[in-house]
């Protein structure tokens, strides 16, 4: 999409010195919100206010696989892969050896292997860190790739043991980026997952990341993918979020100055409003995973676009359920979210 205003002269941008493990630059752009120190940060709740996820995380912390399985197995049996990957993706950050060693205890259980594969993938990104490639040592890269290859082994075994499951393919899209397999291989993995779970928002997020300029794609490819996903989605689908994510990634890739001109352009704002109307603002919007990922993505996009009325409506629904992404693109996510929310709430009260 061409936006003439983006061609304005660049202003030196303040960026943290790295690239985020799954998304943009670690730490994001330097915060430019007013009076950030006067606002109390909002803690990130990895349980997303979801009692079932909270119970799953607690079971993982105490190495209770039967407790985890009692939550995950019914979700797999009813084929709700959107929720299954959401649950698995929100325990992969938990350290210790328990999740890593699940394959030793349950080598023939595809659910356990899917969880272990996701944990190994997250463990790999922890080794790589969020810094630029030039600041990551050869040893860190060696460990990073080694752990990703182990993750892929477990995930492919899970896919063979449970060929109807989309869960392994979701994480295989993540490992594909880390191992630099390229867009063609990642797309094949994405399509394998989508055949098993049409409309899976998480899989679309992973494919969108692969198509970002920072991962070797382009803005054109990224926006085309997001537009097609949105066009194919039924009203109320969570896939409208992909449009917001694409515009946030484009904003992130621009210099300070042109980035604001881009996100506030009438064409971009129009696309955001249409996508929000058909998803987060639609009465049928009711994801089985969590609504907060999409709500936070649109809230940040509208805040940056200076549509504080729309952002304020979303903040009312979000409450204190801030998510790390995409707020980390602007700095400390807990503080950036709090500043943005206060900014929009004040605007709505005027």
Secondary structure, 3 states (H helix, E strand, C coil): CCCHHHHCCCECCCECCECCCCCCCCCCECCCCCCHHHCCCCCCCCCCCCHHHHHHHHHHHCCCHHHHHHHHHHHHHCCCHHHHHHHHHCCCCCCCCCCCCHHHHCCCCHHHHHHHHHHHHHHHHHHHCCECHHHCCHHHHHHHHHHHHHHHHHHHHHHHHCCCCCHHHHHHHHHHHHCCCCHHHHHHHHHHHHHHCCCCHHHHHHHHHHHCHHHCCCHHHHHHHHHHHHHHCCCCCCCHHHHHHHHHHHHHHCCECHHHHHHCCHHHHHHHHHHHHHCCCCCCCCCCCCCHHHHHHHHHHHHHCCCHHHHHHHHHHHCCCCCHHHHHHHCCHHHHHHHHHHHHHHHHHC
